[in-house]
Amino acid sequence: MMSKVKISQVRSTIGRPEVQKRTIKALGLGKINKSVEVELTPQVNGMINKVNHLVSVTEI
């Protein structure tokens, strides 16, 4: 079983490249302080790495 993580958006996507905005949307975020709980798959891990300056991640 994969571990679960809580991803919270902590910074705005204003002025960021379109790719980063789409990655935030794909993670289920979009507003500051919004959080989602997801399984930590290699795909999700890659998305987190691309926008790690905009989100905070905690293991559940």
C-alpha positions in Angstrom: 0.0 0.0 0.0 1.2 3.5 -0.9 1.5 6.1 1.8 -0.9 9.0 1.9 0.3 12.6 1.9 -1.5 15.9 2.6 -0.6 18.6 0.1 -1.5 22.2 0.9 -1.1 25.2 -1.4 0.9 27.9 0.4 1.7 30.3 -2.4 -0.2 31.9 -5.3 0.1 30.8 -8.9 -0.2 34.4 -10.1 2.7 35.2 -12.5 3.7 31.5 -12.7 4.2 29.6 -15.9 1.1 27.9 -17.3 2.6 24.5 -16.8 2.8 25.1 -13.0 -0.8 26.4 -12.9 -2.0 23.2 -14.6 0.0 21.1 -12.3 -1.6 22.8 -9.3 -5.1 22.2 -10.8 -4.2 18.5 -11.5 -3.3 18.0 -7.9 -6.8 19.3 -6.9 -5.6 22.6 -5.6 -6.1 26.2 -6.8 -6.5 28.4 -3.8 -4.1 29.3 -1.0 -4.5 27.1 2.1 -6.6 24.5 0.2 -5.4 21.0 1.1 -5.9 17.5 -0.4 -5.0 14.0 0.7 -3.7 11.8 -2.0 -1.8 8.5 -2.4 1.9 9.1 -2.9 2.4 7.5 -6.4 5.4 8.2 -8.6 3.2 10.5 -10.7 2.0 12.5 -7.8 5.6 12.7 -6.4 6.7 14.1 -9.8 4.0 16.8 -9.8 4.9 17.8 -6.2 8.6 18.2 -7.2 7.6 20.5 -10.1 5.6 22.9 -7.8 7.4 22.3 -4.5 7.9 26.0 -4.1 4.1 26.6 -4.1 3.0 23.7 -1.8 3.8 22.1 1.5 3.6 18.3 2.0 3.0 16.3 5.2 2.9 12.6 5.5 -0.2 11.1 7.0 
